[in-house]
Structure formats: structure tokens, C-alpha cells
């Protein structure tokens, strides 16, 4: 029986393309000396300023701010890693997130089933909480962790196992829901069921080998969980 769900954030709760394209453009143009440099840095992180689109292998999709900063630093002589990550997180906290589906009714319905709800993101915890608060859904989560919360980042399972431990759940009774292989690999490593959604950049063919189910979006979770209980 499923007793808990731990969600990824970007590409899962929030549509990735709609939410993060504007952040990337603002960041690159703010830290670059000129437009040409902004475009070179965009190419380095798999983002096209002209089309506002991410490449399927962009490190922004599943990487941590630390990892993205490491790629950008060679283009920014004299800028420290800490200063760049701080600026990335500042802009991230202000990024306008587009809900993948209406989140309040969905999360409320899942909680009404008696499920514990968690969030495990490779974003920093501060911006993640800011995004939840901006949509009025913070109180619908029992657990929130970012890559900097002390449990490591995905694809390692630390955040997921911390959620299960905090909620007193066996990992096998938890579903990890995400839009990238990083999310699903972490779920499998934690001993959890895995559900993939297609509101990120990855296509079904890239995720099916890591997932128990591939859904168009998180709106289908309740029905799938009910089906597991009835089986």
C-alpha cells in the first residue's frame, strides 16, 4: 500500500519550459558582459536565448545550482563560486513558476487519502520554499528538501530516504515522482516505486526504463495509486 509520495519540483509540480526559460535568460544577461557572452554561456548550459528552449541534456534540468555554476565560472573570471550560486538562487526564488496542473486540489486530494507528501529538489531549499509559498501550497507538504539541506542531491537517494525516515514510512510504501532519469534513479536506489511525468524536457522513451508508470502529468497519480491498492 502506498503511504507517501515525494515529488521532484521543476518539471513535475511545475512545467519546466514555462517556468525556467525566463530565469535562464535573466541570469545570463545579468552576469554576462555583453550579449555575445550571454549566448556563449547559454550554449554551455544547453539553453538557447533565441528560442527560450533547453536542450534535452541541459544540466539545468536535473543538476544542482553548484553544478551549473561550475560550468559558467570559466566564462566569468574574477567571480567566485559562492557569489555566483547566491545570485542564481536569488533569481531562482523570484522565478515565476507555472503549475503543471492545479496543485492545491491535487495535493489536497492526495492528503485526503492519508498520504504523506514530500518534496525533493536539486534546487536549493530556499528558492523551493519560495516557489511553494508563492502558490500557497507550503502547508500541503510534510517535508521539503533541496540539494543543500544536508541529504545530498539526486540521483543519490539521501533526500528520499530522509523523507521516509522523517515520516516513519518504509521506502517500499513511497512513490518518487519526477520528470528526469535523476529523479527515478534516486527513487529506485531508495527502494521506492517510481512514477515519471512528461512535463519536463525528457520524453517517455528516456524514462520508461526507470519508471513503474509514465504519466502525462501528475494529475493521473491518484487514479494510478487507487489501481495499485485494488490490485
C-alpha positions in Angstrom: 0.0 0.0 0.0 1.3 3.5 -0.9 1.6 5.7 2.2 3.7 8.6 0.9 4.6 10.5 -2.2 7.8 12.5 -2.7 7.8 14.9 -5.6 10.5 16.5 -7.7 9.8 20.2 -8.2 10.9 21.5 -11.6 9.3 19.7 -14.5 7.0 17.8 -12.1 5.0 20.2 -9.9 5.8 23.0 -12.3 6.1 22.9 -16.0 9.9 23.2 -16.8 9.8 25.1 -20.0 7.4 27.7 -18.9 9.0 28.2 -15.5 12.7 28.2 -16.1 13.2 29.8 -19.5 12.8 33.3 -18.2 15.1 32.6 -15.2 17.9 31.4 -17.6 17.6 34.5 -19.8 17.6 36.9 -16.9 20.6 35.2 -15.3 22.7 35.0 -18.4 22.1 38.6 -19.4 22.7 39.9 -15.8 26.0 38.1 -15.3 27.4 38.5 -18.9 29.5 41.4 -20.1 27.6 41.5 -23.4 25.0 39.7 -25.4 27.7 37.5 -27.2 29.0 36.3 -23.8 25.4 35.6 -22.7 24.9 33.4 -25.8 28.1 31.5 -25.2 27.2 30.8 -21.6 23.7 29.8 -22.7 25.2 27.3 -25.2 27.4 25.9 -22.4 24.3 25.1 -20.2 22.1 23.9 -23.1 19.9 26.9 -23.3 19.0 28.9 -26.5 18.3 32.6 -25.8 16.6 33.0 -29.2 14.1 30.1 -28.8 13.9 30.2 -25.0 14.4 26.4 -25.2 16.6 23.9 -23.3 18.4 21.0 -24.9 17.4 17.6 -23.6 20.8 17.2 -21.9 20.9 20.7 -20.3 22.5 20.5 -16.8 19.8 22.9 -15.7 17.2 20.2 -16.0 18.5 17.9 -13.3 21.7 19.4 -12.0 22.2 21.4 -8.8 23.0 25.1 -8.7 26.5 24.2 -7.7 26.9 22.1 -10.9 25.5 24.7 -13.2 27.7 27.4 -11.6 30.8 25.2 -12.2 30.0 25.2 -15.9 29.5 29.0 -16.0 32.5 30.1 -13.9 35.1 29.7 -16.7 33.3 32.4 -18.6 33.3 34.8 -15.5 36.9 35.5 -14.5 37.1 37.1 -11.0 33.7 35.8 -10.0 33.7 33.3 -7.1 31.6 30.2 -7.0 29.8 31.3 -3.8 28.8 34.7 -5.3 27.5 33.1 -8.5 25.4 30.5 -6.7 24.0 33.2 -4.4 22.9 35.2 -7.4 21.5 32.1 -9.1 19.4 31.3 -6.0 18.3 34.9 -5.7 16.9 35.0 -9.2 15.5 31.4 -8.8 13.5 32.4 -5.8 11.9 35.2 -7.9 11.2 33.0 -10.9 7.6 32.6 -11.9 6.6 29.0 -11.7 3.8 27.6 -14.0 1.8 24.9 -12.3 1.9 21.7 -14.3 -1.7 21.0 -13.1 -3.8 22.9 -10.5 -1.8 21.9 -7.4 -4.0 22.8 -4.5 -6.8 20.4 -5.4 -4.5 17.7 -6.4 -2.3 17.8 -3.3 -5.4 18.1 -1.1 -6.9 15.1 -2.6 -3.8 13.1 -2.1 -3.5 14.2 1.5 -7.2 13.2 2.0 -6.2 9.7 1.1 -3.9 9.8 4.2 -0.7 10.1 2.2 2.3 12.0 3.4 3.7 14.5 0.9 7.3 15.4 0.4 9.4 17.5 -2.0 13.0 16.6 -3.0 14.6 19.0 -5.5 18.1 19.6 -6.8 17.2 23.3 -6.5 18.3 25.0 -3.2 15.8 24.7 -0.4 15.3 28.4 0.0 14.0 29.0 -3.6 12.0 25.8 -3.4 10.1 27.0 -0.3 9.7 30.4 -2.0 8.0 28.7 -5.0 5.7 26.7 -2.8 4.8 29.8 -0.8 4.1 31.8 -4.0 1.4 29.3 -4.9 0.0 28.9 -1.4 0.9 25.2 -1.1 3.6 25.1 1.5 1.3 23.7 4.2 0.4 20.8 1.9 3.9 19.4 2.2 5.1 17.4 5.2 8.8 17.6 4.1 10.8 19.8 1.9 14.5 19.3 0.9 16.9 20.9 -1.5 20.4 19.8 -2.6 21.7 22.0 0.2 19.5 20.6 3.0 22.1 18.1 4.2 20.9 15.0 2.4 22.8 15.3 -0.9 21.4 15.7 -4.4 19.8 13.3 -6.8 20.5 10.8 -8.3 21.7 9.8 -4.8 18.7 8.7 -2.6 19.5 10.7 0.5 16.7 13.2 0.3 14.2 10.4 -0.4 15.4 8.3 2.5 15.3 11.3 4.8 11.6 11.8 3.9 10.7 8.2 4.6 12.6 8.3 7.9 11.0 11.6 9.0 7.5 10.3 8.2 8.1 6.8 9.7 7.5 5.1 6.4 9.1 2.1 4.7 10.6 3.2 1.4 8.7 0.5 -0.4 5.5 2.3 0.6 6.6 5.6 -1.0 6.4 6.7 -4.6 9.0 9.0 -6.1 7.5 11.2 -8.8 9.8 13.0 -11.3 10.5 14.1 -14.8 14.1 13.1 -15.2 16.2 10.0 -15.0 18.0 11.5 -12.0 14.7 11.5 -10.1 13.8 8.0 -11.0 17.2 6.5 -10.4 17.2 8.1 -6.9 13.8 6.5 -6.3 14.9 3.1 -7.4 18.1 3.4 -5.2 15.9 4.3 -2.2 13.8 1.2 -2.8 10.7 3.2 -3.8 8.2 2.9 -6.6 8.8 5.4 -9.3 6.4 7.4 -11.5 7.6 9.5 -14.4 5.8 12.6 -15.8 6.2 14.4 -19.1 6.0 18.0 -18.0 9.8 18.3 -18.1 12.1 18.1 -21.1 12.6 14.3 -21.2 10.4 12.1 -23.5 8.7 8.9 -22.5 11.3 6.8 -24.2 14.1 8.2 -22.0 12.2 7.5 -18.8 10.3 4.3 -19.3 13.2 2.0 -18.2 13.4 3.7 -14.8 9.6 4.1 -14.1 6.8 1.8 -12.9 4.4 4.2 -14.8 4.8 7.1 -17.2 2.0 9.7 -16.9 1.4 12.8 -19.0 1.4 14.8 -15.7 0.9 14.4 -12.0 -2.9 14.7 -12.4 -3.1 10.9 -13.0 -1.3 9.9 -9.8 -4.5 9.4 -7.7 -6.0 7.0 -10.2 -2.8 5.0 -10.5 -2.4 4.7 -6.8 -6.0 3.6 -6.4 -5.4 1.0 -9.0 -2.4 -0.3 -7.1 -4.5 -0.6 -3.9 -7.2 -2.5 -5.8 -4.8 -5.0 -7.4 
